[in-house]
Amino acid sequence: MQRSIAIRFGTLYPGAGAPRTRGVLLIDAGRIAAIGDAGAAIPDDALVLEAPCVVPGLINAHVHLEMSGEADTMGIFVLTTPVQRAFACADNARKTLEAGVTTVRDVGGTEKLAIELHDAIVAKKAIGPKIVAAGHAIMMTGGHGFFVGREADGADDVRKAVREQRKDGAGCIKFIATGGVLTKGAVPGTSQLSENELRAGIDEAHRHGLKTAAHAIGADGIKNALRAGIDSIEHGHLIDDEGIALLVGGDAALVPTLAAVDRIVEAGADAGMPAFVIEKARSIARVATENLVRARAAGARFVAGSDAGTPFNRHEDFAHELELMHRWLGMSATEVVAAATTGAAALLDVDRGSIAPGAVADVVLLSADVAPDCRAFRDPLAVIKEGVLAFQRQPPFLER
Ligand SMILES: [Zn+2]
């Protein structure tokens, strides 16, 4: 029998809306049982924990579990075997969970590794977050990330590529709508899959209940994806006013992956990255924040996703993305929590991301309130996934 857990908290962020202060959170049989005030009764057999701050299990809506932050992304797919990448995948999943991230969306890899790892975690043969995996990203021939994706040309072929990912067990579908930073020769501002191709692929995905994401940096590709009915724009860094109007007028979310650009620019030329990567990241960084702030001011819905796995952008470092959303985009702690919990859960279509009676008990215990300092997301005291204490920082808590 799974033991019930009681957490005495200083501040609790429920996922959406205002935090509440000083109380007791009760978890039983994998679910949130109750949120009481500080004097609430605690069952005799409960494991009792204490934390200054409690948030829902975090959701990283943009990761690549096969990649571990290597300097040369294209190179690792040549220099490593699928078996080695499977181990990397499992290692990154464990680190992800220990960092307080209880759900991820893996938006593209080589074999079906993230899909298989999802199954292994459900079967308790591996440790990690809940995984919603895209399988192969779908791109035009020679498109961004072709070395890890399914190349498809024309509406019918894109439709077939979606069917292949679904057959493999994908939980979402990822399209490449523009060039990107990490592929040699790909120009981030140039559109790739056409609006017509995207529309066919998105239609096919939606017919099977699969949500869709588009890698889209350039303004034209962003608009192609939005007009075609995409559920989320990934990156979105060169979005223009017309794109912002389409985004705000529809249901799509924007996943800004600020950490991906920041880590490349910060590491700089001596860190072993190909020169083309640094040059492209720098040119995007110069304008991205301004564009994204404009989108936010216009009312765009932001969801947190870090592009973990890209150069120097590690899976255990999702907190950095949340700090950048606060610092660069001006989001409050409550808004950042929502972007990384309830907002992301809606995009991924998962029953996670909130602390409310009856909800699946994914909960992170932090050593300080995330307002005013979002650095408090770093190094959680403990992580609870599906009502089970999955990780606790040493030394352990005092148990009663
Ligand atoms: Zn990515």
Residues whose N, C-alpha, C, O or C-beta is under 5 A from the ligand:
A	BS01	ZN	D307
